[in-house]
Amino acid sequence: MAGGWAKDGAVSEQIEASINDELARLKARRQPMGESLTHCAECDEEIPEARRTALPGVKLCIDCMSERDAISAKRGGINRRGSKDSQLK
């Protein structure tokens, strides 16, 4: 059901486009870019040649990357449910 001058399905198309844009942004952010470092940017330990070959543009050693991933995994998601009960919790 469209409102105003929008065609039918315009809202669904906009939602889908927003989701696709966000997924593309996250994928681009996750991909390392540029030349790989020989030593970790955080702890200055040597990054193994196999890791540099497997992930072009890598800047962190495995330990530092694991710590960073653990911190971002703790972050909560967005509550998209519409019920008031879910928003009060």
PDB file of N, CA, C and O in Angstrom:
ATOM      1  N   MET A   1       0.842  -1.173   0.000  1.00  0.00           N
ATOM      2  CA  MET A   1       0.000   0.000   0.000  1.00  0.00           C
ATOM      3  C   MET A   1       0.889   1.239   0.000  1.00  0.00           C
ATOM      4  O   MET A   1       1.714   1.410   0.897  1.00  0.00           O
ATOM      5  N   ALA A   2       0.735   2.058  -0.949  1.00  0.00           N
ATOM      6  CA  ALA A   2       1.544   3.264  -1.063  1.00  0.00           C
ATOM      7  C   ALA A   2       0.744   4.469  -0.593  1.00  0.00           C
ATOM      8  O   ALA A   2      -0.486   4.487  -0.653  1.00  0.00           O
ATOM      9  N   GLY A   3       1.463   5.461  -0.130  1.00  0.00           N
ATOM     10  CA  GLY A   3       0.801   6.681   0.300  1.00  0.00           C
ATOM     11  C   GLY A   3       1.306   7.859  -0.514  1.00  0.00           C
ATOM     12  O   GLY A   3       2.470   7.883  -0.913  1.00  0.00           O
ATOM     13  N   GLY A   4       0.447   8.830  -0.761  1.00  0.00           N
ATOM     14  CA  GLY A   4       0.878  10.005  -1.510  1.00  0.00           C
ATOM     15  C   GLY A   4       1.221   9.652  -2.944  1.00  0.00           C
ATOM     16  O   GLY A   4       0.460   8.957  -3.617  1.00  0.00           O
ATOM     17  N   TRP A   5       2.371  10.133  -3.415  1.00  0.00           N
ATOM     18  CA  TRP A   5       2.775   9.919  -4.799  1.00  0.00           C
ATOM     19  C   TRP A   5       3.665   8.688  -4.965  1.00  0.00           C
ATOM     20  O   TRP A   5       4.087   8.382  -6.079  1.00  0.00           O
ATOM     21  N   ALA A   6       3.949   7.992  -3.891  1.00  0.00           N
ATOM     22  CA  ALA A   6       4.825   6.820  -3.974  1.00  0.00           C
ATOM     23  C   ALA A   6       4.095   5.649  -4.617  1.00  0.00           C
ATOM     24  O   ALA A   6       2.890   5.478  -4.432  1.00  0.00           O
ATOM     25  N   LYS A   7       4.824   4.856  -5.363  1.00  0.00           N
ATOM     26  CA  LYS A   7       4.223   3.685  -5.999  1.00  0.00           C
ATOM     27  C   LYS A   7       4.111   2.544  -4.980  1.00  0.00           C
ATOM     28  O   LYS A   7       4.741   2.581  -3.924  1.00  0.00           O
ATOM     29  N   ASP A   8       3.308   1.541  -5.307  1.00  0.00           N
ATOM     30  CA  ASP A   8       3.169   0.380  -4.436  1.00  0.00           C
ATOM     31  C   ASP A   8       4.521  -0.299  -4.255  1.00  0.00           C
ATOM     32  O   ASP A   8       5.271  -0.481  -5.215  1.00  0.00           O
ATOM     33  N   GLY A   9       4.822  -0.669  -3.020  1.00  0.00           N
ATOM     34  CA  GLY A   9       6.080  -1.354  -2.717  1.00  0.00           C
ATOM     35  C   GLY A   9       7.262  -0.425  -2.525  1.00  0.00           C
ATOM     36  O   GLY A   9       8.386  -0.897  -2.350  1.00  0.00           O
ATOM     37  N   ALA A  10       7.042   0.885  -2.552  1.00  0.00           N
ATOM     38  CA  ALA A  10       8.150   1.831  -2.431  1.00  0.00           C
ATOM     39  C   ALA A  10       8.821   1.739  -1.065  1.00  0.00           C
ATOM     40  O   ALA A  10      10.040   1.869  -0.961  1.00  0.00           O
ATOM     41  N   VAL A  11       8.039   1.518  -0.029  1.00  0.00           N
ATOM     42  CA  VAL A  11       8.607   1.412   1.322  1.00  0.00           C
ATOM     43  C   VAL A  11       9.491   0.179   1.416  1.00  0.00           C
ATOM     44  O   VAL A  11      10.596   0.243   1.955  1.00  0.00           O
ATOM     45  N   SER A  12       9.007  -0.941   0.895  1.00  0.00           N
ATOM     46  CA  SER A  12       9.806  -2.176   0.917  1.00  0.00           C
ATOM     47  C   SER A  12      11.096  -2.010   0.121  1.00  0.00           C
ATOM     48  O   SER A  12      12.154  -2.485   0.534  1.00  0.00           O
ATOM     49  N   GLU A  13      11.002  -1.339  -1.014  1.00  0.00           N
ATOM     50  CA  GLU A  13      12.202  -1.104  -1.829  1.00  0.00           C
ATOM     51  C   GLU A  13      13.204  -0.230  -1.086  1.00  0.00           C
ATOM     52  O   GLU A  13      14.409  -0.472  -1.158  1.00  0.00           O
ATOM     53  N   GLN A  14      12.722   0.778  -0.375  1.00  0.00           N
ATOM     54  CA  GLN A  14      13.606   1.658   0.381  1.00  0.00           C
ATOM     55  C   GLN A  14      14.289   0.914   1.524  1.00  0.00           C
ATOM     56  O   GLN A  14      15.477   1.108   1.779  1.00  0.00           O
ATOM     57  N   ILE A  15      13.528   0.061   2.209  1.00  0.00           N
ATOM     58  CA  ILE A  15      14.100  -0.732   3.298  1.00  0.00           C
ATOM     59  C   ILE A  15      15.167  -1.671   2.751  1.00  0.00           C
ATOM     60  O   ILE A  15      16.255  -1.781   3.317  1.00  0.00           O
ATOM     61  N   GLU A  16      14.855  -2.340   1.662  1.00  0.00           N
ATOM     62  CA  GLU A  16      15.816  -3.263   1.054  1.00  0.00           C
ATOM     63  C   GLU A  16      17.076  -2.527   0.586  1.00  0.00           C
ATOM     64  O   GLU A  16      18.189  -3.023   0.763  1.00  0.00           O
ATOM     65  N   ALA A  17      16.899  -1.351  -0.006  1.00  0.00           N
ATOM     66  CA  ALA A  17      18.050  -0.565  -0.450  1.00  0.00           C
ATOM     67  C   ALA A  17      18.908  -0.128   0.732  1.00  0.00           C
ATOM     68  O   ALA A  17      20.136  -0.137   0.646  1.00  0.00           O
ATOM     69  N   SER A  18      18.267   0.254   1.837  1.00  0.00           N
ATOM     70  CA  SER A  18      19.010   0.657   3.031  1.00  0.00           C
ATOM     71  C   SER A  18      19.815  -0.504   3.596  1.00  0.00           C
ATOM     72  O   SER A  18      20.966  -0.332   3.996  1.00  0.00           O
ATOM     73  N   ILE A  19      19.212  -1.677   3.628  1.00  0.00           N
ATOM     74  CA  ILE A  19      19.902  -2.869   4.126  1.00  0.00           C
ATOM     75  C   ILE A  19      21.081  -3.213   3.225  1.00  0.00           C
ATOM     76  O   ILE A  19      22.171  -3.508   3.716  1.00  0.00           O
ATOM     77  N   ASN A  20      20.873  -3.177   1.915  1.00  0.00           N
ATOM     78  CA  ASN A  20      21.967  -3.485   0.979  1.00  0.00           C
ATOM     79  C   ASN A  20      23.109  -2.483   1.096  1.00  0.00           C
ATOM     80  O   ASN A  20      24.277  -2.865   1.029  1.00  0.00           O
ATOM     81  N   ASP A  21      22.782  -1.205   1.270  1.00  0.00           N
ATOM     82  CA  ASP A  21      23.818  -0.180   1.437  1.00  0.00           C
ATOM     83  C   ASP A  21      24.636  -0.431   2.702  1.00  0.00           C
ATOM     84  O   ASP A  21      25.862  -0.322   2.687  1.00  0.00           O
ATOM     85  N   GLU A  22      23.956  -0.765   3.786  1.00  0.00           N
ATOM     86  CA  GLU A  22      24.652  -1.010   5.047  1.00  0.00           C
ATOM     87  C   GLU A  22      25.531  -2.252   4.961  1.00  0.00           C
ATOM     88  O   GLU A  22      26.653  -2.250   5.466  1.00  0.00           O
ATOM     89  N   LEU A  23      25.032  -3.312   4.327  1.00  0.00           N
ATOM     90  CA  LEU A  23      25.841  -4.522   4.166  1.00  0.00           C
ATOM     91  C   LEU A  23      27.086  -4.251   3.328  1.00  0.00           C
ATOM     92  O   LEU A  23      28.169  -4.743   3.645  1.00  0.00           O
ATOM     93  N   ALA A  24      26.939  -3.479   2.272  1.00  0.00           N
ATOM     94  CA  ALA A  24      28.093  -3.135   1.431  1.00  0.00           C
ATOM     95  C   ALA A  24      29.098  -2.300   2.218  1.00  0.00           C
ATOM     96  O   ALA A  24      30.306  -2.487   2.078  1.00  0.00           O
ATOM     97  N   ARG A  25      28.600  -1.374   3.049  1.00  0.00           N
ATOM     98  CA  ARG A  25      29.492  -0.547   3.864  1.00  0.00           C
ATOM     99  C   ARG A  25      30.257  -1.400   4.872  1.00  0.00           C
ATOM    100  O   ARG A  25      31.453  -1.193   5.077  1.00  0.00           O
ATOM    101  N   LEU A  26      29.577  -2.353   5.499  1.00  0.00           N
ATOM    102  CA  LEU A  26      30.233  -3.217   6.472  1.00  0.00           C
ATOM    103  C   LEU A  26      31.258  -4.132   5.821  1.00  0.00           C
ATOM    104  O   LEU A  26      32.330  -4.363   6.379  1.00  0.00           O
ATOM    105  N   LYS A  27      30.933  -4.656   4.643  1.00  0.00           N
ATOM    106  CA  LYS A  27      31.888  -5.514   3.943  1.00  0.00           C
ATOM    107  C   LYS A  27      33.133  -4.733   3.551  1.00  0.00           C
ATOM    108  O   LYS A  27      34.249  -5.239   3.675  1.00  0.00           O
ATOM    109  N   ALA A  28      32.951  -3.511   3.083  1.00  0.00           N
ATOM    110  CA  ALA A  28      34.094  -2.683   2.687  1.00  0.00           C
ATOM    111  C   ALA A  28      34.941  -2.324   3.897  1.00  0.00           C
ATOM    112  O   ALA A  28      36.167  -2.263   3.802  1.00  0.00           O
ATOM    113  N   ARG A  29      34.305  -2.088   5.021  1.00  0.00           N
ATOM    114  CA  ARG A  29      35.028  -1.734   6.249  1.00  0.00           C
ATOM    115  C   ARG A  29      35.825  -2.916   6.781  1.00  0.00           C
ATOM    116  O   ARG A  29      36.904  -2.743   7.347  1.00  0.00           O
ATOM    117  N   ARG A  30      35.294  -4.104   6.598  1.00  0.00           N
ATOM    118  CA  ARG A  30      35.932  -5.310   7.111  1.00  0.00           C
ATOM    119  C   ARG A  30      37.151  -5.703   6.285  1.00  0.00           C
ATOM    120  O   ARG A  30      38.071  -6.335   6.804  1.00  0.00           O
ATOM    121  N   GLN A  31      37.168  -5.335   5.009  1.00  0.00           N
ATOM    122  CA  GLN A  31      38.261  -5.695   4.122  1.00  0.00           C
ATOM    123  C   GLN A  31      39.466  -4.795   4.370  1.00  0.00           C
ATOM    124  O   GLN A  31      39.356  -3.576   4.237  1.00  0.00           O
ATOM    125  N   PRO A  32      40.615  -5.370   4.729  1.00  0.00           N
ATOM    126  CA  PRO A  32      41.816  -4.546   4.859  1.00  0.00           C
ATOM    127  C   PRO A  32      42.209  -3.978   3.503  1.00  0.00           C
ATOM    128  O   PRO A  32      42.032  -4.629   2.474  1.00  0.00           O
ATOM    129  N   MET A  33      42.743  -2.764   3.506  1.00  0.00           N
ATOM    130  CA  MET A  33      43.140  -2.125   2.256  1.00  0.00           C
ATOM    131  C   MET A  33      44.595  -1.694   2.350  1.00  0.00           C
ATOM    132  O   MET A  33      45.130  -1.480   3.438  1.00  0.00           O
ATOM    133  N   GLY A  34      45.212  -1.573   1.207  1.00  0.00           N
ATOM    134  CA  GLY A  34      46.580  -1.108   1.161  1.00  0.00           C
ATOM    135  C   GLY A  34      47.568  -2.238   1.323  1.00  0.00           C
ATOM    136  O   GLY A  34      47.231  -3.413   1.184  1.00  0.00           O
ATOM    137  N   GLU A  35      48.785  -1.862   1.619  1.00  0.00           N
ATOM    138  CA  GLU A  35      49.854  -2.837   1.766  1.00  0.00           C
ATOM    139  C   GLU A  35      49.877  -3.387   3.190  1.00  0.00           C
ATOM    140  O   GLU A  35      49.649  -2.649   4.148  1.00  0.00           O
ATOM    141  N   SER A  36      50.150  -4.670   3.324  1.00  0.00           N
ATOM    142  CA  SER A  36      50.235  -5.299   4.644  1.00  0.00           C
ATOM    143  C   SER A  36      51.449  -4.769   5.402  1.00  0.00           C
ATOM    144  O   SER A  36      52.496  -4.483   4.821  1.00  0.00           O
ATOM    145  N   LEU A  37      51.276  -4.647   6.706  1.00  0.00           N
ATOM    146  CA  LEU A  37      52.402  -4.278   7.553  1.00  0.00           C
ATOM    147  C   LEU A  37      53.193  -5.525   7.924  1.00  0.00           C
ATOM    148  O   LEU A  37      52.629  -6.616   8.008  1.00  0.00           O
ATOM    149  N   THR A  38      54.479  -5.373   8.143  1.00  0.00           N
ATOM    150  CA  THR A  38      55.290  -6.515   8.576  1.00  0.00           C
ATOM    151  C   THR A  38      55.198  -6.702  10.082  1.00  0.00           C
ATOM    152  O   THR A  38      55.438  -7.798  10.588  1.00  0.00           O
ATOM    153  N   HIS A  39      54.847  -5.625  10.811  1.00  0.00           N
ATOM    154  CA  HIS A  39      54.702  -5.692  12.257  1.00  0.00           C
ATOM    155  C   HIS A  39      53.346  -5.101  12.651  1.00  0.00           C
ATOM    156  O   HIS A  39      52.840  -4.183  12.006  1.00  0.00           O
ATOM    157  N   CYS A  40      52.780  -5.643  13.711  1.00  0.00           N
ATOM    158  CA  CYS A  40      51.447  -5.244  14.177  1.00  0.00           C
ATOM    159  C   CYS A  40      51.424  -3.755  14.534  1.00  0.00           C
ATOM    160  O   CYS A  40      52.367  -3.232  15.128  1.00  0.00           O
ATOM    161  N   ALA A  41      50.341  -3.091  14.165  1.00  0.00           N
ATOM    162  CA  ALA A  41      50.201  -1.656  14.422  1.00  0.00           C
ATOM    163  C   ALA A  41      49.964  -1.365  15.908  1.00  0.00           C
ATOM    164  O   ALA A  41      50.192  -0.242  16.357  1.00  0.00           O
ATOM    165  N   GLU A  42      49.508  -2.367  16.677  1.00  0.00           N
ATOM    166  CA  GLU A  42      49.231  -2.133  18.098  1.00  0.00           C
ATOM    167  C   GLU A  42      50.346  -2.621  19.021  1.00  0.00           C
ATOM    168  O   GLU A  42      50.777  -1.887  19.910  1.00  0.00           O
ATOM    169  N   CYS A  43      50.817  -3.860  18.816  1.00  0.00           N
ATOM    170  CA  CYS A  43      51.797  -4.423  19.754  1.00  0.00           C
ATOM    171  C   CYS A  43      53.205  -4.527  19.166  1.00  0.00           C
ATOM    172  O   CYS A  43      54.139  -4.885  19.883  1.00  0.00           O
ATOM    173  N   ASP A  44      53.374  -4.227  17.900  1.00  0.00           N
ATOM    174  CA  ASP A  44      54.656  -4.234  17.210  1.00  0.00           C
ATOM    175  C   ASP A  44      55.282  -5.627  17.075  1.00  0.00           C
ATOM    176  O   ASP A  44      56.485  -5.741  16.838  1.00  0.00           O
ATOM    177  N   GLU A  45      54.472  -6.695  17.225  1.00  0.00           N
ATOM    178  CA  GLU A  45      54.976  -8.046  16.977  1.00  0.00           C
ATOM    179  C   GLU A  45      54.968  -8.308  15.482  1.00  0.00           C
ATOM    180  O   GLU A  45      54.183  -7.710  14.746  1.00  0.00           O
ATOM    181  N   GLU A  46      55.833  -9.195  15.035  1.00  0.00           N
ATOM    182  CA  GLU A  46      55.902  -9.504  13.614  1.00  0.00           C
ATOM    183  C   GLU A  46      54.647 -10.252  13.167  1.00  0.00           C
ATOM    184  O   GLU A  46      54.193 -11.175  13.844  1.00  0.00           O
ATOM    185  N   ILE A  47      54.094  -9.853  12.034  1.00  0.00           N
ATOM    186  CA  ILE A  47      52.943 -10.542  11.447  1.00  0.00           C
ATOM    187  C   ILE A  47      53.499 -11.607  10.516  1.00  0.00           C
ATOM    188  O   ILE A  47      54.286 -11.292   9.623  1.00  0.00           O
ATOM    189  N   PRO A  48      53.100 -12.880  10.709  1.00  0.00           N
ATOM    190  CA  PRO A  48      53.633 -13.968   9.874  1.00  0.00           C
ATOM    191  C   PRO A  48      53.353 -13.750   8.390  1.00  0.00           C
ATOM    192  O   PRO A  48      52.324 -13.187   8.017  1.00  0.00           O
ATOM    193  N   GLU A  49      54.273 -14.201   7.559  1.00  0.00           N
ATOM    194  CA  GLU A  49      54.150 -14.058   6.112  1.00  0.00           C
ATOM    195  C   GLU A  49      52.868 -14.713   5.594  1.00  0.00           C
ATOM    196  O   GLU A  49      52.231 -14.189   4.681  1.00  0.00           O
ATOM    197  N   ALA A  50      52.488 -15.855   6.172  1.00  0.00           N
ATOM    198  CA  ALA A  50      51.276 -16.549   5.729  1.00  0.00           C
ATOM    199  C   ALA A  50      50.037 -15.681   5.951  1.00  0.00           C
ATOM    200  O   ALA A  50      49.140 -15.660   5.109  1.00  0.00           O
ATOM    201  N   ARG A  51      49.980 -14.971   7.068  1.00  0.00           N
ATOM    202  CA  ARG A  51      48.836 -14.082   7.347  1.00  0.00           C
ATOM    203  C   ARG A  51      48.829 -12.906   6.375  1.00  0.00           C
ATOM    204  O   ARG A  51      47.772 -12.526   5.871  1.00  0.00           O
ATOM    205  N   ARG A  52      49.984 -12.337   6.114  1.00  0.00           N
ATOM    206  CA  ARG A  52      50.074 -11.210   5.180  1.00  0.00           C
ATOM    207  C   ARG A  52      49.672 -11.620   3.771  1.00  0.00           C
ATOM    208  O   ARG A  52      49.085 -10.825   3.037  1.00  0.00           O
ATOM    209  N   THR A  53      49.985 -12.861   3.386  1.00  0.00           N
ATOM    210  CA  THR A  53      49.615 -13.356   2.065  1.00  0.00           C
ATOM    211  C   THR A  53      48.112 -13.645   1.994  1.00  0.00           C
ATOM    212  O   THR A  53      47.459 -13.342   0.995  1.00  0.00           O
ATOM    213  N   ALA A  54      47.574 -14.233   3.063  1.00  0.00           N
ATOM    214  CA  ALA A  54      46.154 -14.600   3.080  1.00  0.00           C
ATOM    215  C   ALA A  54      45.246 -13.380   3.150  1.00  0.00           C
ATOM    216  O   ALA A  54      44.170 -13.376   2.552  1.00  0.00           O
ATOM    217  N   LEU A  55      45.668 -12.345   3.873  1.00  0.00           N
ATOM    218  CA  LEU A  55      44.866 -11.129   4.045  1.00  0.00           C
ATOM    219  C   LEU A  55      45.653  -9.913   3.588  1.00  0.00           C
ATOM    220  O   LEU A  55      46.294  -9.256   4.408  1.00  0.00           O
ATOM    221  N   PRO A  56      45.619  -9.600   2.308  1.00  0.00           N
ATOM    222  CA  PRO A  56      46.341  -8.415   1.839  1.00  0.00           C
ATOM    223  C   PRO A  56      45.836  -7.158   2.559  1.00  0.00           C
ATOM    224  O   PRO A  56      44.630  -6.936   2.668  1.00  0.00           O
ATOM    225  N   GLY A  57      46.758  -6.358   3.038  1.00  0.00           N
ATOM    226  CA  GLY A  57      46.390  -5.129   3.738  1.00  0.00           C
ATOM    227  C   GLY A  57      46.231  -5.297   5.233  1.00  0.00           C
ATOM    228  O   GLY A  57      45.761  -4.381   5.908  1.00  0.00           O
ATOM    229  N   VAL A  58      46.614  -6.450   5.767  1.00  0.00           N
ATOM    230  CA  VAL A  58      46.442  -6.709   7.204  1.00  0.00           C
ATOM    231  C   VAL A  58      47.357  -5.787   8.016  1.00  0.00           C
ATOM    232  O   VAL A  58      48.512  -5.567   7.651  1.00  0.00           O
ATOM    233  N   LYS A  59      46.832  -5.256   9.109  1.00  0.00           N
ATOM    234  CA  LYS A  59      47.581  -4.315   9.946  1.00  0.00           C
ATOM    235  C   LYS A  59      47.812  -4.830  11.369  1.00  0.00           C
ATOM    236  O   LYS A  59      48.660  -4.303  12.088  1.00  0.00           O
ATOM    237  N   LEU A  60      47.050  -5.870  11.781  1.00  0.00           N
ATOM    238  CA  LEU A  60      47.137  -6.371  13.147  1.00  0.00           C
ATOM    239  C   LEU A  60      47.527  -7.840  13.173  1.00  0.00           C
ATOM    240  O   LEU A  60      47.211  -8.596  12.254  1.00  0.00           O
ATOM    241  N   CYS A  61      48.220  -8.239  14.242  1.00  0.00           N
ATOM    242  CA  CYS A  61      48.541  -9.650  14.438  1.00  0.00           C
ATOM    243  C   CYS A  61      47.267 -10.389  14.868  1.00  0.00           C
ATOM    244  O   CYS A  61      46.244  -9.760  15.137  1.00  0.00           O
ATOM    245  N   ILE A  62      47.330 -11.695  14.930  1.00  0.00           N
ATOM    246  CA  ILE A  62      46.154 -12.496  15.262  1.00  0.00           C
ATOM    247  C   ILE A  62      45.654 -12.184  16.667  1.00  0.00           C
ATOM    248  O   ILE A  62      44.445 -12.078  16.877  1.00  0.00           O
ATOM    249  N   ASP A  63      46.558 -12.036  17.634  1.00  0.00           N
ATOM    250  CA  ASP A  63      46.151 -11.771  19.020  1.00  0.00           C
ATOM    251  C   ASP A  63      45.415 -10.432  19.139  1.00  0.00           C
ATOM    252  O   ASP A  63      44.360 -10.361  19.770  1.00  0.00           O
ATOM    253  N   CYS A  64      45.956  -9.390  18.548  1.00  0.00           N
ATOM    254  CA  CYS A  64      45.325  -8.068  18.626  1.00  0.00           C
ATOM    255  C   CYS A  64      43.986  -8.055  17.894  1.00  0.00           C
ATOM    256  O   CYS A  64      43.036  -7.423  18.354  1.00  0.00           O
ATOM    257  N   MET A  65      43.906  -8.743  16.768  1.00  0.00           N
ATOM    258  CA  MET A  65      42.650  -8.801  16.030  1.00  0.00           C
ATOM    259  C   MET A  65      41.598  -9.577  16.818  1.00  0.00           C
ATOM    260  O   MET A  65      40.423  -9.210  16.815  1.00  0.00           O
ATOM    261  N   SER A  66      42.014 -10.644  17.488  1.00  0.00           N
ATOM    262  CA  SER A  66      41.083 -11.419  18.311  1.00  0.00           C
ATOM    263  C   SER A  66      40.537 -10.580  19.453  1.00  0.00           C
ATOM    264  O   SER A  66      39.345 -10.643  19.754  1.00  0.00           O
ATOM    265  N   GLU A  67      41.404  -9.790  20.095  1.00  0.00           N
ATOM    266  CA  GLU A  67      40.953  -8.908  21.168  1.00  0.00           C
ATOM    267  C   GLU A  67      39.964  -7.876  20.650  1.00  0.00           C
ATOM    268  O   GLU A  67      38.952  -7.608  21.296  1.00  0.00           O
ATOM    269  N   ARG A  68      40.247  -7.296  19.493  1.00  0.00           N
ATOM    270  CA  ARG A  68      39.355  -6.292  18.916  1.00  0.00           C
ATOM    271  C   ARG A  68      38.006  -6.905  18.547  1.00  0.00           C
ATOM    272  O   ARG A  68      36.964  -6.284  18.756  1.00  0.00           O
ATOM    273  N   ASP A  69      38.021  -8.125  17.999  1.00  0.00           N
ATOM    274  CA  ASP A  69      36.767  -8.798  17.649  1.00  0.00           C
ATOM    275  C   ASP A  69      35.951  -9.124  18.889  1.00  0.00           C
ATOM    276  O   ASP A  69      34.724  -9.031  18.863  1.00  0.00           O
ATOM    277  N   ALA A  70      36.619  -9.508  19.982  1.00  0.00           N
ATOM    278  CA  ALA A  70      35.907  -9.834  21.223  1.00  0.00           C
ATOM    279  C   ALA A  70      35.217  -8.596  21.795  1.00  0.00           C
ATOM    280  O   ALA A  70      34.109  -8.691  22.322  1.00  0.00           O
ATOM    281  N   ILE A  71      35.861  -7.446  21.694  1.00  0.00           N
ATOM    282  CA  ILE A  71      35.266  -6.205  22.203  1.00  0.00           C
ATOM    283  C   ILE A  71      34.036  -5.833  21.383  1.00  0.00           C
ATOM    284  O   ILE A  71      33.010  -5.453  21.948  1.00  0.00           O
ATOM    285  N   SER A  72      34.126  -5.937  20.059  1.00  0.00           N
ATOM    286  CA  SER A  72      32.983  -5.559  19.226  1.00  0.00           C
ATOM    287  C   SER A  72      31.859  -6.584  19.324  1.00  0.00           C
ATOM    288  O   SER A  72      30.705  -6.236  19.072  1.00  0.00           O
ATOM    289  N   ALA A  73      32.153  -7.840  19.681  1.00  0.00           N
ATOM    290  CA  ALA A  73      31.110  -8.859  19.813  1.00  0.00           C
ATOM    291  C   ALA A  73      30.244  -8.613  21.040  1.00  0.00           C
ATOM    292  O   ALA A  73      29.094  -9.050  21.068  1.00  0.00           O
ATOM    293  N   LYS A  74      30.760  -7.926  22.057  1.00  0.00           N
ATOM    294  CA  LYS A  74      30.016  -7.670  23.279  1.00  0.00           C
ATOM    295  C   LYS A  74      28.936  -6.614  23.092  1.00  0.00           C
ATOM    296  O   LYS A  74      27.991  -6.542  23.878  1.00  0.00           O
ATOM    297  N   ARG A  75      29.073  -5.797  22.056  1.00  0.00           N
ATOM    298  CA  ARG A  75      28.139  -4.715  21.818  1.00  0.00           C
ATOM    299  C   ARG A  75      26.756  -5.269  21.513  1.00  0.00           C
ATOM    300  O   ARG A  75      26.628  -6.227  20.750  1.00  0.00           O
ATOM    301  N   GLY A  76      25.732  -4.685  22.092  1.00  0.00           N
ATOM    302  CA  GLY A  76      24.368  -5.134  21.892  1.00  0.00           C
ATOM    303  C   GLY A  76      23.816  -4.698  20.554  1.00  0.00           C
ATOM    304  O   GLY A  76      24.319  -3.762  19.932  1.00  0.00           O
ATOM    305  N   GLY A  77      22.780  -5.383  20.120  1.00  0.00           N
ATOM    306  CA  GLY A  77      22.145  -5.055  18.852  1.00  0.00           C
ATOM    307  C   GLY A  77      21.054  -4.013  19.040  1.00  0.00           C
ATOM    308  O   GLY A  77      20.815  -3.528  20.146  1.00  0.00           O
ATOM    309  N   ILE A  78      20.417  -3.689  17.963  1.00  0.00           N
ATOM    310  CA  ILE A  78      19.337  -2.715  17.989  1.00  0.00           C
ATOM    311  C   ILE A  78      18.027  -3.469  18.134  1.00  0.00           C
ATOM    312  O   ILE A  78      17.787  -4.451  17.432  1.00  0.00           O
ATOM    313  N   ASN A  79      17.187  -3.013  19.038  1.00  0.00           N
ATOM    314  CA  ASN A  79      15.893  -3.632  19.231  1.00  0.00           C
ATOM    315  C   ASN A  79      14.940  -3.093  18.168  1.00  0.00           C
ATOM    316  O   ASN A  79      14.552  -1.926  18.213  1.00  0.00           O
ATOM    317  N   ARG A  80      14.568  -3.934  17.221  1.00  0.00           N
ATOM    318  CA  ARG A  80      13.696  -3.487  16.139  1.00  0.00           C
ATOM    319  C   ARG A  80      12.265  -3.994  16.301  1.00  0.00           C
ATOM    320  O   ARG A  80      11.430  -3.789  15.419  1.00  0.00           O
ATOM    321  N   ARG A  81      11.981  -4.648  17.410  1.00  0.00           N
ATOM    322  CA  ARG A  81      10.611  -5.111  17.627  1.00  0.00           C
ATOM    323  C   ARG A  81       9.732  -3.931  17.978  1.00  0.00           C
ATOM    324  O   ARG A  81      10.187  -2.954  18.573  1.00  0.00           O
ATOM    325  N   GLY A  82       8.483  -4.029  17.608  1.00  0.00           N
ATOM    326  CA  GLY A  82       7.581  -2.917  17.800  1.00  0.00           C
ATOM    327  C   GLY A  82       6.830  -2.933  19.122  1.00  0.00           C
ATOM    328  O   GLY A  82       6.167  -1.950  19.452  1.00  0.00           O
ATOM    329  N   SER A  83       6.912  -4.025  19.897  1.00  0.00           N
ATOM    330  CA  SER A  83       6.125  -4.083  21.128  1.00  0.00           C
ATOM    331  C   SER A  83       6.754  -3.219  22.212  1.00  0.00           C
ATOM    332  O   SER A  83       7.975  -3.075  22.282  1.00  0.00           O
ATOM    333  N   LYS A  84       5.912  -2.656  23.045  1.00  0.00           N
ATOM    334  CA  LYS A  84       6.393  -1.813  24.131  1.00  0.00           C
ATOM    335  C   LYS A  84       7.170  -2.625  25.153  1.00  0.00           C
ATOM    336  O   LYS A  84       8.129  -2.124  25.741  1.00  0.00           O
ATOM    337  N   ASP A  85       6.772  -3.871  25.372  1.00  0.00           N
ATOM    338  CA  ASP A  85       7.461  -4.710  26.343  1.00  0.00           C
ATOM    339  C   ASP A  85       8.917  -4.902  25.981  1.00  0.00           C
ATOM    340  O   ASP A  85       9.779  -4.868  26.860  1.00  0.00           O
ATOM    341  N   SER A  86       9.214  -5.106  24.694  1.00  0.00           N
ATOM    342  CA  SER A  86      10.596  -5.332  24.290  1.00  0.00           C
ATOM    343  C   SER A  86      11.427  -4.051  24.455  1.00  0.00           C
ATOM    344  O   SER A  86      12.642  -4.133  24.638  1.00  0.00           O
ATOM    345  N   GLN A  87      10.811  -2.899  24.396  1.00  0.00           N
ATOM    346  CA  GLN A  87      11.532  -1.649  24.530  1.00  0.00           C
ATOM    347  C   GLN A  87      11.775  -1.283  25.989  1.00  0.00           C
ATOM    348  O   GLN A  87      12.666  -0.488  26.289  1.00  0.00           O
ATOM    349  N   LEU A  88      10.999  -1.848  26.886  1.00  0.00           N
ATOM    350  CA  LEU A  88      11.160  -1.548  28.302  1.00  0.00           C
ATOM    351  C   LEU A  88      12.251  -2.402  28.945  1.00  0.00           C
ATOM    352  O   LEU A  88      12.753  -2.046  30.011  1.00  0.00           O
ATOM    353  N   LYS A  89      12.625  -3.504  28.328  1.00  0.00           N
ATOM    354  CA  LYS A  89      13.605  -4.404  28.930  1.00  0.00           C
ATOM    355  C   LYS A  89      14.999  -3.899  28.780  1.00  0.00           C
ATOM    356  O   LYS A  89      15.942  -4.545  29.235  1.00  0.00           O
TER     357      LYS A  89
END
